[in-house]
Amino acid sequence: MSEAFRLDGRVAIVTGGASGIGVGICEVLAEAGARVVVADRDAVGAARLAATLGAVSVAVDITDEASVVAACAEVVARYGTPWLLVNNAGLQHREMLLDGTVDHWKRVNDVNALGPFLMTREVARAMVARGQGGRIVNCASSGLHGQFVQGLAAYLASKGAVAALTLASAFELAEHAITVNTVLPGGVGTPGAIGAEGPPPVGPGNRRPPLGMCGPRDIAAAVLFFATPAARYVTNQVLSVDAGFSVT
Ligand SMILES: NC(=O)c1ccc[n+]([C@@H]2O[C@H](COP(=O)([O-])OP(=O)(O)OC[C@H]3O[C@@H](n4cnc5c(N)ncnc54)[C@H](O)[C@@H]3O)[C@@H](O)[C@H]2O)c1
């Protein structure tokens, strides 16, 4: 395979890497040669996965600024400046709009929107300081295009923020040869999706998509494309991996 499609020796930090889609992303990036850093608030799970992949791990709570600053500094010091940041960690809990609470809104938006902002700021600072460019991939949701379920006001708002963060950061980081793109996963049967708290998932997003259910590695394939040197002129793009929901 062309070198431009490989990530040999490049440091790749994946938030939420200890579960679900994050595991698939870590696996696929490791297979492409990346030095994967599994970054998760579940330190035990992150270390366990890292051991199976020949990767490394770091404990981080992406909603806590001090934790993000310390974790990113640790990664740079121990493994080198990341080439790639994947903002994958997220919460999928539901709450009906008419029962909506500030607590739920903040809980979901802290992880899904504040977290990617803090991680982007810290990792991009290191990338800019090194001066060799880089890649950032944000995970939003195909629900932004419709075909979702009830109870997702806070969640979809947080994912809209992530999509907008891609736009703003792609603009400000282009002069540093850092690209920023968005992947929209469709339904994937992960611990986070199956265990999401809230009312029953009623709505068109609860159907089998035309191509069947995606797995974590199907989402990872889209992340990998954006991460490669080959995609150096691709920024502020959105790639939906929704198994055909958009044609129904
Ligand atoms: N599974 C789906 O159907 C689906 C669909 C669309 C979008 N997504 C998005 O894909 C991403 C991954 O989802 P998943 O289904 O694999 O979730 P998951 O719950 O299985 O895994 C999420 C991981 O994030 C970690 N995490 C949560 N809060 C954190 C924090 N504050 N700091 C650090 N780590 C934290 C968890 O410990 C966990 O390991 C999320 O952003 C989610 O919104 C998932």
The ligand as a MOL file (V3000), in Angstrom:
LIG
                    3D

  0  0  0     0  0            999 V3000
M  V30 BEGIN CTAB
M  V30 COUNTS 44 48 0 0 0
M  V30 BEGIN ATOM
M  V30 1 N -23.0170 3.8930 18.9370 0
M  V30 2 C -23.7770 4.6150 18.1210 0
M  V30 3 O -24.8210 4.1400 17.6440 0
M  V30 4 C -23.3920 6.0260 17.7610 0
M  V30 5 C -24.1330 6.6990 16.7750 0
M  V30 6 C -23.7920 8.0010 16.4400 0
M  V30 7 C -22.7160 8.6170 17.0700 0
M  V30 8 N -22.0110 7.9440 18.0420 0 CHG=1
M  V30 9 C -20.8940 8.6370 18.6890 0
M  V30 10 O -19.7280 7.8500 18.6110 0
M  V30 11 C -18.9180 8.0890 19.7590 0
M  V30 12 C -18.5800 6.7780 20.4520 0
M  V30 13 O -19.7860 6.1690 20.8700 0
M  V30 14 P -19.8580 4.6770 21.4640 0
M  V30 15 O -21.2030 4.1780 21.1060 0
M  V30 16 O -18.6650 3.8910 21.0750 0 CHG=-1
M  V30 17 O -19.8390 5.0070 23.0530 0
M  V30 18 P -19.3930 4.1340 24.3250 0
M  V30 19 O -20.1800 4.6800 25.4740 0
M  V30 20 O -19.4440 2.6810 24.0630 0
M  V30 21 O -17.8760 4.5810 24.5390 0
M  V30 22 C -17.5770 5.8970 24.9180 0
M  V30 23 C -16.2510 5.9450 25.6540 0
M  V30 24 O -16.0490 7.3170 26.0450 0
M  V30 25 C -15.5510 7.3430 27.3630 0
M  V30 26 N -15.8880 8.6010 28.0070 0
M  V30 27 C -17.1250 9.0430 28.3450 0
M  V30 28 N -17.0310 10.2080 28.9820 0
M  V30 29 C -15.7050 10.5200 29.0270 0
M  V30 30 C -14.9840 11.6140 29.5760 0
M  V30 31 N -15.5970 12.6100 30.2310 0
M  V30 32 N -13.6440 11.6290 29.4300 0
M  V30 33 C -13.0170 10.6160 28.8030 0
M  V30 34 N -13.6420 9.5450 28.2820 0
M  V30 35 C -14.9800 9.5090 28.4020 0
M  V30 36 C -16.2130 6.1450 28.0640 0
M  V30 37 O -15.4750 5.7430 29.2150 0
M  V30 38 C -16.2130 5.1140 26.9420 0
M  V30 39 O -15.0230 4.3390 26.9730 0
M  V30 40 C -19.6970 9.0540 20.6370 0
M  V30 41 O -19.2610 10.3660 20.3940 0
M  V30 42 C -21.1290 8.8710 20.1750 0
M  V30 43 O -21.9340 10.0070 20.4170 0
M  V30 44 C -22.3360 6.6720 18.4020 0
M  V30 END ATOM
M  V30 BEGIN BOND
M  V30 1 1 1 2
M  V30 2 2 2 3
M  V30 3 1 2 4
M  V30 4 1 4 5
M  V30 5 2 4 44
M  V30 6 2 5 6
M  V30 7 1 6 7
M  V30 8 2 7 8
M  V30 9 1 8 9
M  V30 10 1 8 44
M  V30 11 1 9 10
M  V30 12 1 9 42
M  V30 13 1 10 11
M  V30 14 1 11 12
M  V30 15 1 11 40
M  V30 16 1 12 13
M  V30 17 1 13 14
M  V30 18 2 14 15
M  V30 19 1 14 16
M  V30 20 1 14 17
M  V30 21 1 17 18
M  V30 22 2 18 19
M  V30 23 1 18 20
M  V30 24 1 18 21
M  V30 25 1 21 22
M  V30 26 1 22 23
M  V30 27 1 23 24
M  V30 28 1 23 38
M  V30 29 1 24 25
M  V30 30 1 25 26
M  V30 31 1 25 36
M  V30 32 1 26 27
M  V30 33 1 26 35
M  V30 34 2 27 28
M  V30 35 1 28 29
M  V30 36 1 29 30
M  V30 37 2 29 35
M  V30 38 1 30 31
M  V30 39 2 30 32
M  V30 40 1 32 33
M  V30 41 2 33 34
M  V30 42 1 34 35
M  V30 43 1 36 37
M  V30 44 1 36 38
M  V30 45 1 38 39
M  V30 46 1 40 41
M  V30 47 1 40 42
M  V30 48 1 42 43
M  V30 END BOND
M  V30 END CTAB
M  END
